[in-house]
Amino acid sequence: MNGAAALVKMLSDYGVEVVFGVPGDTNVALYGALKSVEGAPRHVLCRDERSALFMADCYARLSGKPGVAEVPSGAGAMYALPGVAEANKSSVPVILLVNDIPRAGVGRGTLTELPISELFRPVAKHVETLPSVAKLPEIVRRAFRHATAGCPGATVLALPEDLLYEEMPEENVSLHVEPQCRVAPSYRVRPQPEAIAAAMAALLESRKPLIVAGGGVNRSGASAALTAFAERMHVPVVTTITGQGAVRDDHRLSIGIIGDNGFHPHALWAQENADLIVYIGCRMGSVATMNWQRPAPGARCRIVQVDLDPEAIANTYEIDFPISGDARAVLEAMLDAVDPDYRADRTSWVDDINARRREFWEHAASMVEREAAPIRPEFVIETLNRHLPTPCNVISDAGTPTPYSTRFLKFRDDRSRLVIPRFFGGLGYAIPAVIGAYYAAPDVRPVGLFGDGSLGMSAGELETLSRLNIPAVLIHFNNACFGWIKALQRVTSTGRENDGTFSVDFNAYSMDRLADVYGIRSFRVETPEEFESALVAAFGHDGPCFIDVVVESIANRLPPVYSWLQKTGVNPVALEEMASV
């Protein structure tokens, strides 16, 4: 058995089902092993290394298993860097295999030579170069351990090509794997009992408590524990964008989204009026706290912060009750600490929030223009709500679709998820990510939402979708521009043209024709009626579909972004003012 075969066998034993990658000069040995080793993971040929990492990222987010990608040396490694950075900062377990140049070529001007460790160390949790074939099992185990243990993240292994051809020693080498590292978190960090006791005492005294669920709740698989705890304590729950779906949207205690992008006014009201807020799996960064204005500095509200990473606790706010631990483990410990005879009475607090919640949704329904042309983005999401299968996984790019999907999308089941790459906000994610979503959950229909900028960065993966017959429904928000940046330029008036924008517009094309080239069933939509019909046909089709929707640009009518509305003199939480925007 050579090094490549040993690597593939270990990947298989770790339960890796699929490897996403791009061929190159240095990964021939790996491909030979993937083809010949019995039980090898499936290899998904991608059209771009960045896409391969996005597929692995989404696969990991939805399956809880480490997502594995492989790339060749040189440019392949450089193109993979954005995906590694996003996964690592989003606490997603991803493992990148860089098939590097042979050791004999290091330092001699070899084509595609790069200092892999130096390149990835600033953006990855762990980076290691294979020094000898005998060390391969050890560094593979270390990669899976780093990816899944503690705060999950991205690990990178540089594998010199010559070592993958070398025979494995027969003695003193073990190809064993660590079964607990097949999923993340591999080891759940338990909280200190005294920290739980202090936080629970404060919660029991609170009359108007609120839970803020961040992305760490979903990464931990803590949705059921969160719902049970919220019900037992009768505490309403709001979420960040990455925490969306932690409690199903139609639950009485599931209030809505906080933060700058796609916020719900009633959720912000609850955040402002709570006397105690429990942040779970939330870094309390700029978006979730509206640039550290909510909670307001000096507010009388006490704060509990639960985070797996102790360095994240109290990093942006003074915290009254810090708890370091895994989100699910902490919630289960808090639930166990509740006296069986305890009966929560917070009906008036929950009723008050829900009255505001109903008012918002009634107002939102009246605001959805069903006759408007171009189609309004919120109509796209509102219509999608009525046609989404249950369950489903919706993957959105970080641009135009984000404020509308976070504000208007509704999940009425426990398995559906919304995935958005939020830490660095890179475009080009949704199209490749639906492929990772499909392999993570083949029985759940993936839906991709993206704008023109994103399409231009990942259009090549339409061929991958077609070749693999991935039954994704792709919805393209066609406004012929970098819509998010165009809107921002108008808000800040930094552009050089009369309308305040500069260098953000494209030519307008019928992008459904691009999907046609790859044999994907496609629709061109310019009216609300056409969109409704296209959705029915797309969800009735068993292969990939592409819906090209001509939408109103978010630069023409501001989206629900708190800071933008505030800059233009609009009160972001006043429903009557929002109606005029």
C-alpha positions as CSV (number, residue, x, y, z in Angstrom):
1,M,0.0,0.0,0.0
2,N,1.4,3.4,-1.0
3,G,0.8,6.7,0.8
4,A,-2.1,7.7,-1.5
5,A,-3.9,4.3,-0.9
6,A,-3.3,4.6,2.9
7,L,-4.7,8.1,2.8
8,V,-7.8,7.0,0.9
9,K,-8.4,4.1,3.3
10,M,-8.2,6.3,6.3
11,L,-10.7,8.8,4.7
12,S,-13.0,5.9,4.1
13,D,-12.6,4.7,7.7
14,Y,-13.4,8.2,9.0
15,G,-16.7,7.9,7.2
16,V,-15.9,10.4,4.5
17,E,-18.5,9.9,1.8
18,V,-17.4,12.5,-0.8
19,V,-14.2,14.4,-1.7
20,F,-14.6,17.6,-3.7
21,G,-11.7,18.6,-5.9
22,V,-9.9,19.7,-9.1
23,P,-7.3,17.6,-11.0
24,G,-3.8,18.9,-11.5
25,D,-0.2,17.8,-12.1
26,T,0.4,16.8,-8.5
27,N,-2.7,14.8,-7.6
28,V,-2.4,11.9,-10.0
29,A,-1.4,9.5,-7.2
30,L,-4.4,10.5,-5.1
31,Y,-6.8,10.0,-8.0
32,G,-5.3,6.6,-8.7
33,A,-6.1,5.6,-5.1
34,L,-9.6,7.1,-5.2
35,K,-10.3,5.0,-8.3
36,S,-8.8,1.7,-7.1
37,V,-9.2,1.5,-3.3
38,E,-12.2,-0.5,-2.3
39,G,-14.8,1.6,-0.4
40,A,-13.1,4.9,-1.4
41,P,-15.1,8.1,-1.0
42,R,-16.9,9.4,-4.1
43,H,-14.9,12.1,-5.9
44,V,-16.8,15.1,-7.2
45,L,-15.0,16.8,-10.1
46,C,-15.4,20.6,-9.7
47,R,-14.6,23.4,-12.2
48,D,-12.8,25.6,-9.7
49,E,-10.9,25.1,-6.5
50,R,-12.8,27.8,-4.6
51,S,-16.0,26.0,-5.5
52,A,-14.6,22.7,-4.2
53,L,-14.1,24.4,-0.8
54,F,-17.5,25.9,-0.8
55,M,-19.0,22.5,-1.5
56,A,-17.1,21.0,1.4
57,D,-18.1,23.9,3.6
58,C,-21.8,23.5,3.0
59,Y,-21.6,19.7,3.2
60,A,-20.1,20.1,6.7
61,R,-22.6,22.7,7.8
62,L,-25.5,20.5,7.0
63,S,-24.1,17.0,7.8
64,G,-22.0,17.8,10.9
65,K,-19.2,15.7,9.3
66,P,-15.9,17.1,8.2
67,G,-16.1,18.3,4.6
68,V,-13.0,17.2,2.6
69,A,-11.6,18.9,-0.5
70,E,-8.4,18.3,-2.5
71,V,-6.5,20.6,-4.8
72,P,-3.2,20.6,-6.8
73,S,-0.2,22.7,-6.0
74,G,0.4,26.3,-7.0
75,A,-2.7,28.2,-8.2
76,G,-4.9,25.4,-7.0
77,A,-3.9,26.1,-3.4
78,M,-4.2,29.8,-3.8
79,Y,-7.7,29.5,-5.2
80,A,-8.7,27.3,-2.2
81,L,-7.7,30.0,0.4
82,P,-11.0,31.9,0.5
83,G,-13.0,28.8,1.3
84,V,-10.6,27.7,4.0
85,A,-10.8,31.2,5.6
86,E,-14.6,31.3,5.5
87,A,-15.0,27.8,7.0
88,N,-12.5,28.4,9.7
89,K,-14.0,31.7,10.9
90,S,-17.4,30.2,10.7
91,S,-16.3,27.2,12.9
92,V,-17.1,24.7,10.1
93,P,-15.0,21.5,10.1
94,V,-13.3,21.4,6.7
95,I,-10.1,19.5,5.7
96,L,-8.1,20.6,2.7
97,L,-5.6,18.2,1.1
98,V,-3.0,20.1,-1.0
99,N,-1.2,17.8,-3.3
100,D,2.1,19.5,-3.2
101,I,5.3,19.4,-5.3
102,P,7.9,16.6,-4.7
103,R,10.3,17.3,-1.8
104,A,13.3,17.2,-4.1
105,G,12.0,20.3,-5.9
106,V,11.6,22.5,-2.8
107,G,13.7,25.7,-3.0
108,R,14.8,25.0,-6.6
109,G,12.4,27.2,-8.5
110,T,10.1,24.3,-9.2
111,L,6.9,25.2,-11.1
112,T,3.9,25.8,-8.8
113,E,6.1,25.8,-5.6
114,L,4.4,27.7,-2.7
115,P,5.1,27.9,1.0
116,I,1.8,26.1,1.9
117,S,2.2,26.5,5.7
118,E,2.9,30.2,5.5
119,L,0.1,30.7,3.0
120,F,-2.7,29.1,5.1
121,R,-1.5,29.5,8.7
122,P,-3.2,33.0,9.1
123,V,-6.6,31.7,8.0
124,A,-6.7,28.0,9.1
125,K,-7.0,26.4,12.5
126,H,-4.2,23.9,11.8
127,V,-1.7,23.5,8.9
128,E,0.8,20.7,8.6
129,T,3.2,19.3,5.9
130,L,3.7,15.6,5.6
131,P,7.5,14.9,6.4
132,S,7.6,11.2,5.6
133,V,5.1,8.5,4.4
134,A,5.3,6.8,7.8
135,K,3.9,9.9,9.5
136,L,0.9,10.1,7.2
137,P,-1.6,8.3,9.5
138,E,-0.5,10.5,12.4
139,I,-1.1,13.8,10.6
140,V,-4.4,12.6,9.1
141,R,-5.6,11.8,12.6
142,R,-4.4,15.1,13.8
143,A,-6.2,16.9,11.0
144,F,-9.6,15.3,11.8
145,R,-9.0,16.0,15.5
146,H,-8.3,19.7,15.0
147,A,-11.2,20.0,12.5
148,T,-13.8,18.5,14.9
149,A,-12.5,19.1,18.5
150,G,-12.9,22.2,20.6
151,C,-14.1,25.0,18.3
152,P,-14.4,23.3,14.9
153,G,-12.5,24.8,12.0
154,A,-10.5,24.3,8.8
155,T,-7.3,22.2,8.7
156,V,-4.8,22.0,5.8
157,L,-2.5,19.1,4.9
158,A,0.3,19.6,2.4
159,L,1.1,16.2,0.9
160,P,4.3,16.1,-1.2
161,E,3.6,14.2,-4.4
162,D,6.6,11.8,-4.1
163,L,5.5,10.6,-0.6
164,L,2.1,9.5,-1.9
165,Y,3.8,7.1,-4.3
166,E,6.1,5.7,-1.6
167,E,5.2,2.4,0.1
168,M,3.9,2.4,3.7
169,P,6.2,0.7,6.2
170,E,4.9,-2.6,7.4
171,E,6.0,-2.1,11.0
172,N,5.3,0.5,13.6
173,V,2.6,2.2,11.6
174,S,-1.1,2.1,12.4
175,L,-3.9,3.2,10.1
176,H,-6.4,3.3,12.9
177,V,-8.9,6.2,13.0
178,E,-10.6,8.0,16.0
179,P,-14.3,7.3,15.6
180,Q,-15.4,10.3,17.7
181,C,-13.7,12.6,15.2
182,R,-16.1,11.5,12.4
183,V,-18.5,14.3,13.4
184,A,-18.2,17.7,15.0
185,P,-18.1,18.5,17.8
186,S,-16.1,15.3,18.5
187,Y,-15.8,16.1,22.2
188,R,-18.5,18.2,23.8
189,V,-17.0,20.7,26.3
190,R,-19.1,20.6,29.5
191,P,-19.7,23.8,31.5
192,Q,-18.6,24.4,35.0
193,P,-21.5,23.7,37.5
194,E,-21.0,26.9,39.4
195,A,-21.3,28.9,36.1
196,I,-24.6,27.1,35.3
197,A,-25.9,27.7,38.8
198,A,-25.2,31.5,38.7
199,A,-26.7,32.0,35.3
200,M,-29.8,29.9,36.2
201,A,-30.3,31.9,39.4
202,A,-30.3,35.1,37.4
203,L,-32.7,33.6,34.8
204,L,-35.1,32.5,37.4
205,E,-35.3,36.0,38.8
206,S,-35.7,37.6,35.4
207,R,-39.2,38.9,34.3
208,K,-38.2,39.7,30.7
209,P,-35.5,37.3,29.6
210,L,-34.5,36.7,26.0
211,I,-32.3,34.1,24.3
212,V,-30.1,35.1,21.3
213,A,-29.2,32.0,19.4
214,G,-26.1,32.3,17.1
215,G,-24.5,30.1,14.6
216,G,-22.9,28.0,17.3
217,V,-26.3,26.6,18.2
218,N,-26.7,25.1,14.7
219,R,-23.0,24.0,14.6
220,S,-23.5,22.2,17.9
221,G,-26.8,20.4,16.8
222,A,-28.5,22.1,19.7
223,S,-31.8,23.0,18.2
224,A,-33.8,20.4,20.1
225,A,-32.1,21.3,23.4
226,L,-32.8,25.0,22.7
227,T,-36.4,24.5,22.0
228,A,-36.9,22.3,25.1
229,F,-35.1,24.8,27.3
230,A,-37.1,27.8,25.9
231,E,-40.4,26.0,26.4
232,R,-39.5,24.9,29.9
233,M,-38.4,28.4,31.0
234,H,-41.0,30.2,28.8
235,V,-38.3,32.4,27.3
236,P,-38.6,33.9,23.8
237,V,-35.8,33.2,21.3
238,V,-34.3,35.5,18.6
239,T,-31.5,34.5,16.3
240,T,-28.7,35.9,14.4
241,I,-28.5,35.2,10.6
242,T,-26.4,32.1,11.1
243,G,-28.6,31.0,14.0
244,Q,-31.8,31.1,11.9
245,G,-33.7,27.8,12.0
246,A,-32.5,27.0,15.5
247,V,-36.2,27.1,16.5
248,R,-38.8,26.6,13.8
249,D,-40.3,29.8,12.6
250,D,-43.9,29.1,13.4
251,H,-43.1,28.4,17.1
252,R,-44.7,30.9,19.6
253,L,-41.3,31.5,21.2
254,S,-39.4,31.9,17.9
255,I,-39.5,35.6,17.5
256,G,-37.2,36.5,14.6
257,I,-33.9,37.9,13.4
258,I,-31.7,40.5,15.1
259,G,-28.8,42.3,13.6
260,D,-28.2,44.9,10.9
261,N,-29.1,42.7,7.9
262,G,-32.7,41.5,7.4
263,F,-33.7,42.4,11.0
264,H,-37.2,42.0,12.5
265,P,-38.4,45.2,14.3
266,H,-40.2,43.2,17.0
267,A,-37.0,41.1,17.7
268,L,-35.0,44.3,18.2
269,W,-37.7,45.6,20.5
270,A,-37.4,42.5,22.6
271,Q,-33.7,42.9,22.7
272,E,-34.0,46.5,23.8
273,N,-36.6,45.7,26.6
274,A,-35.2,42.5,28.0
275,D,-33.8,42.6,31.5
276,L,-31.6,39.6,30.9
277,I,-30.2,38.3,27.6
278,V,-28.7,34.8,27.1
279,Y,-26.3,34.8,24.1
280,I,-25.7,31.2,23.0
281,G,-23.1,30.5,20.3
282,C,-22.9,34.2,19.3
283,R,-19.7,36.1,19.2
284,M,-21.6,39.4,19.8
285,G,-19.8,41.0,16.8
286,S,-20.7,44.0,14.8
287,V,-23.8,42.7,12.9
288,A,-25.5,40.9,15.8
289,T,-25.1,44.0,18.1
290,M,-25.7,46.7,15.4
291,N,-22.1,47.9,15.8
292,W,-22.3,47.4,19.6
293,Q,-25.4,49.5,20.1
294,R,-27.7,46.7,21.1
295,P,-27.7,46.1,23.9
296,A,-26.9,49.8,24.4
297,P,-23.8,50.6,26.3
298,G,-24.7,51.1,30.0
299,A,-28.0,49.3,29.6
300,R,-29.5,47.8,32.7
301,C,-29.9,44.4,31.1
302,R,-27.7,41.6,32.5
303,I,-25.9,39.4,30.0
304,V,-25.2,35.6,29.9
305,Q,-22.7,34.6,27.2
306,V,-22.3,31.0,26.3
307,D,-19.5,30.1,23.9
308,L,-17.3,27.2,23.1
309,D,-14.3,29.5,22.7
310,P,-13.4,31.2,26.0
311,E,-11.6,33.9,24.1
312,A,-14.8,35.1,22.5
313,I,-16.5,35.6,25.9
314,A,-16.5,39.2,27.1
315,N,-14.5,40.3,24.0
316,T,-17.0,43.0,23.1
317,Y,-19.3,43.5,26.2
318,E,-19.0,43.2,29.9
319,I,-20.5,39.9,30.7
320,D,-22.3,39.2,34.0
321,F,-22.5,35.4,33.6
322,P,-19.8,33.8,31.4
323,I,-20.2,30.2,30.5
324,S,-17.6,28.3,28.4
325,G,-18.9,25.2,26.8
326,D,-20.6,23.5,23.9
327,A,-24.0,25.0,23.2
328,R,-25.9,21.7,23.4
329,A,-24.1,20.6,26.5
330,V,-24.7,23.9,28.2
331,L,-28.4,24.0,27.3
332,E,-28.9,20.4,28.6
333,A,-27.1,21.3,31.8
334,M,-29.3,24.4,32.3
335,L,-32.4,22.3,31.7
336,D,-31.2,19.7,34.2
337,A,-30.8,22.5,36.8
338,V,-34.5,23.5,36.7
339,D,-36.5,22.4,39.7
340,P,-39.2,19.9,38.6
341,D,-41.8,22.0,40.5
342,Y,-40.8,25.3,38.8
343,R,-43.5,27.0,36.7
344,A,-42.5,30.0,34.6
345,D,-45.0,32.9,34.3
346,R,-43.8,35.2,31.6
347,T,-47.0,35.2,29.6
348,S,-47.4,39.0,29.4
349,W,-43.8,39.4,28.1
350,V,-44.2,36.7,25.5
351,D,-47.7,38.0,24.5
352,D,-46.4,41.6,24.1
353,I,-43.6,40.5,21.8
354,N,-46.0,38.3,19.8
355,A,-48.5,41.1,19.4
356,R,-45.7,43.2,17.8
357,R,-44.7,40.2,15.7
358,R,-48.2,39.7,14.3
359,E,-48.4,43.4,13.5
360,F,-45.1,43.2,11.6
361,W,-46.2,40.2,9.5
362,E,-49.6,41.7,8.8
363,H,-47.9,44.8,7.6
364,A,-45.3,42.8,5.6
365,A,-48.1,40.9,3.8
366,S,-49.7,44.2,2.8
367,M,-46.4,45.5,1.5
368,V,-45.7,42.6,-0.9
369,E,-46.5,43.9,-4.4
370,R,-47.9,41.1,-6.4
371,E,-48.3,43.1,-9.5
372,A,-45.0,45.0,-9.5
373,A,-42.6,44.8,-12.4
374,P,-39.7,44.4,-12.1
375,I,-40.5,41.8,-9.5
376,R,-39.7,42.9,-5.9
377,P,-37.1,40.7,-4.1
378,E,-39.4,40.2,-1.1
379,F,-42.1,38.9,-3.4
380,V,-39.6,36.2,-4.6
381,I,-39.1,35.0,-1.0
382,E,-42.8,35.3,-0.1
383,T,-43.8,33.2,-3.1
384,L,-40.9,30.7,-2.4
385,N,-42.4,30.2,1.1
386,R,-45.6,29.0,-0.4
387,H,-43.9,26.4,-2.6
388,L,-40.9,25.2,-0.7
389,P,-41.0,21.5,0.0
390,T,-40.6,20.3,3.6
391,P,-37.9,19.8,4.5
392,C,-35.6,21.9,2.3
393,N,-32.1,23.5,2.5
394,V,-31.9,27.0,1.2
395,I,-28.4,28.4,0.4
396,S,-28.0,32.1,-0.2
397,D,-25.1,34.1,-1.4
398,A,-24.1,37.0,0.8
399,G,-25.3,39.8,-1.6
400,T,-28.7,40.8,-2.9
401,P,-30.7,37.8,-1.5
402,T,-29.5,38.1,2.1
403,P,-31.7,40.8,3.7
404,Y,-34.8,39.4,2.0
405,S,-34.1,35.7,2.8
406,T,-33.3,36.5,6.4
407,R,-36.3,38.7,6.9
408,F,-39.0,36.9,4.9
409,L,-38.1,33.2,4.6
410,K,-40.1,30.9,6.9
411,F,-39.3,27.3,7.9
412,R,-42.1,25.4,9.5
413,D,-40.2,22.2,10.2
414,D,-37.1,21.2,12.3
415,R,-34.9,19.9,9.4
416,S,-34.9,22.8,7.0
417,R,-31.9,25.2,7.2
418,L,-30.8,28.5,5.7
419,V,-27.1,28.7,4.9
420,I,-25.3,32.0,4.2
421,P,-21.5,32.4,4.3
422,R,-21.5,35.4,6.7
423,F,-18.0,35.9,8.1
424,F,-16.2,37.2,5.0
425,G,-19.3,37.5,2.8
426,G,-17.7,36.1,-0.3
427,L,-19.8,35.9,-3.5
428,G,-19.9,32.8,-5.7
429,Y,-21.0,30.5,-2.8
430,A,-24.6,29.4,-3.5
431,I,-24.2,27.5,-6.8
432,P,-21.4,25.2,-5.7
433,A,-22.8,25.0,-2.2
434,V,-26.0,23.4,-3.3
435,I,-23.9,20.5,-4.5
436,G,-22.4,20.1,-1.1
437,A,-25.9,20.4,0.4
438,Y,-27.2,17.6,-1.8
439,Y,-24.5,15.2,-0.8
440,A,-25.0,16.1,2.9
441,A,-28.8,15.4,2.7
442,P,-29.7,13.6,-0.6
443,D,-33.4,13.4,0.5
444,V,-33.7,17.2,1.0
445,R,-34.2,19.5,-2.0
446,P,-31.5,22.2,-2.1
447,V,-32.5,25.7,-3.2
448,G,-29.9,28.3,-4.2
449,L,-30.4,32.1,-4.1
450,F,-27.8,34.4,-5.8
451,G,-27.4,37.6,-7.8
452,D,-25.5,38.6,-10.9
453,G,-22.1,39.1,-9.2
454,S,-22.3,35.6,-7.7
455,L,-23.4,34.0,-10.9
456,G,-20.4,35.5,-12.7
457,M,-18.0,34.0,-10.2
458,S,-19.3,30.5,-10.1
459,A,-21.2,29.9,-13.4
460,G,-18.8,27.1,-14.4
461,E,-20.3,24.9,-11.7
462,L,-23.6,24.8,-13.6
463,E,-21.8,22.2,-15.7
464,T,-21.1,20.2,-12.5
465,L,-24.7,20.4,-11.5
466,S,-25.8,19.2,-14.9
467,R,-23.2,16.4,-15.1
468,L,-24.2,15.1,-11.6
469,N,-27.9,15.8,-12.1
470,I,-28.2,17.5,-8.8
471,P,-31.9,18.3,-8.3
472,A,-31.3,21.9,-7.1
473,V,-33.6,24.8,-7.8
474,L,-31.5,27.8,-8.6
475,I,-33.1,31.3,-8.3
476,H,-31.1,34.1,-9.9
477,F,-31.9,37.7,-8.8
478,N,-31.2,39.4,-12.1
479,N,-30.8,43.1,-11.7
480,A,-27.7,43.5,-14.0
481,C,-25.4,45.0,-11.4
482,F,-23.5,44.4,-8.1
483,G,-26.7,45.3,-6.4
484,W,-25.5,45.4,-2.8
485,I,-22.6,47.7,-3.6
486,K,-24.7,49.9,-5.8
487,A,-27.1,50.4,-3.0
488,L,-24.4,51.1,-0.5
489,Q,-22.9,53.7,-2.9
490,R,-26.2,55.5,-3.1
491,V,-26.6,55.4,0.7
492,T,-23.2,56.9,1.3
493,S,-23.1,59.1,-1.9
494,T,-19.5,58.1,-2.7
495,G,-20.0,57.5,-6.4
496,R,-18.8,59.7,-9.2
497,E,-22.0,59.8,-11.3
498,N,-25.1,61.8,-10.9
499,D,-27.0,59.0,-9.2
500,G,-24.2,58.4,-6.8
501,T,-22.9,55.1,-8.2
502,F,-19.8,54.1,-10.1
503,S,-18.5,51.0,-11.8
504,V,-21.2,48.6,-10.5
505,D,-23.4,47.9,-13.6
506,F,-23.4,45.1,-16.1
507,N,-25.1,44.6,-19.4
508,A,-28.5,43.0,-19.0
509,Y,-28.8,39.5,-20.4
510,S,-31.2,36.6,-20.3
511,M,-29.1,34.3,-18.1
512,D,-31.5,31.4,-18.5
513,R,-29.7,30.9,-21.8
514,L,-26.5,30.1,-20.0
515,A,-28.2,27.3,-18.1
516,D,-29.6,26.1,-21.3
517,V,-26.1,25.6,-22.6
518,Y,-25.5,23.0,-19.9
519,G,-28.8,21.2,-20.5
520,I,-30.4,22.6,-17.3
521,R,-34.1,23.2,-17.4
522,S,-34.5,27.0,-17.3
523,F,-37.1,29.7,-17.0
524,R,-37.0,33.4,-17.8
525,V,-39.3,35.3,-15.4
526,E,-40.4,38.9,-15.7
527,T,-43.8,38.9,-14.1
528,P,-45.2,37.5,-10.7
529,E,-47.4,35.1,-12.6
530,E,-44.4,33.7,-14.5
531,F,-42.5,33.2,-11.3
532,E,-45.3,31.3,-9.6
533,S,-45.6,29.0,-12.7
534,A,-41.8,28.5,-12.9
535,L,-41.6,27.5,-9.2
536,V,-44.4,24.9,-9.7
537,A,-42.6,23.5,-12.7
538,A,-39.2,23.5,-11.0
539,F,-40.2,21.7,-7.9
540,G,-42.1,19.2,-10.1
541,H,-38.9,18.5,-12.1
542,D,-36.5,15.8,-10.8
543,G,-33.3,17.4,-12.1
544,P,-31.6,20.8,-11.8
545,C,-33.6,23.9,-12.7
546,F,-32.5,27.5,-13.2
547,I,-35.0,30.4,-12.7
548,D,-33.8,33.8,-14.1
549,V,-35.9,36.4,-12.3
550,V,-35.8,40.0,-13.4
551,V,-35.9,41.8,-10.1
552,E,-36.0,45.4,-8.9
553,S,-32.5,46.5,-7.8
554,I,-32.0,47.0,-4.1
555,A,-30.3,50.2,-5.1
556,N,-33.7,51.6,-6.2
557,R,-35.6,50.8,-3.0
558,L,-33.6,50.2,0.1
559,P,-33.6,46.7,1.6
560,P,-34.2,46.0,5.3
561,V,-30.7,46.9,6.4
562,Y,-30.9,48.9,9.6
563,S,-27.8,51.0,9.2
564,W,-28.7,52.0,5.6
565,L,-32.2,53.0,6.6
566,Q,-30.9,55.0,9.5
567,K,-28.4,56.9,7.3
568,T,-31.2,58.0,5.0
569,G,-33.3,59.3,7.8
570,V,-35.8,56.4,8.0
571,N,-36.7,55.0,11.4
572,P,-35.9,51.3,10.7
573,V,-38.4,50.0,13.2
574,A,-41.3,52.2,12.3
575,L,-43.6,50.2,10.0
576,E,-45.4,53.2,8.6
577,E,-42.0,54.8,7.6
578,M,-40.8,51.5,6.0
579,A,-43.9,51.6,3.8
580,S,-42.7,54.7,2.1
581,V,-39.2,53.4,1.4
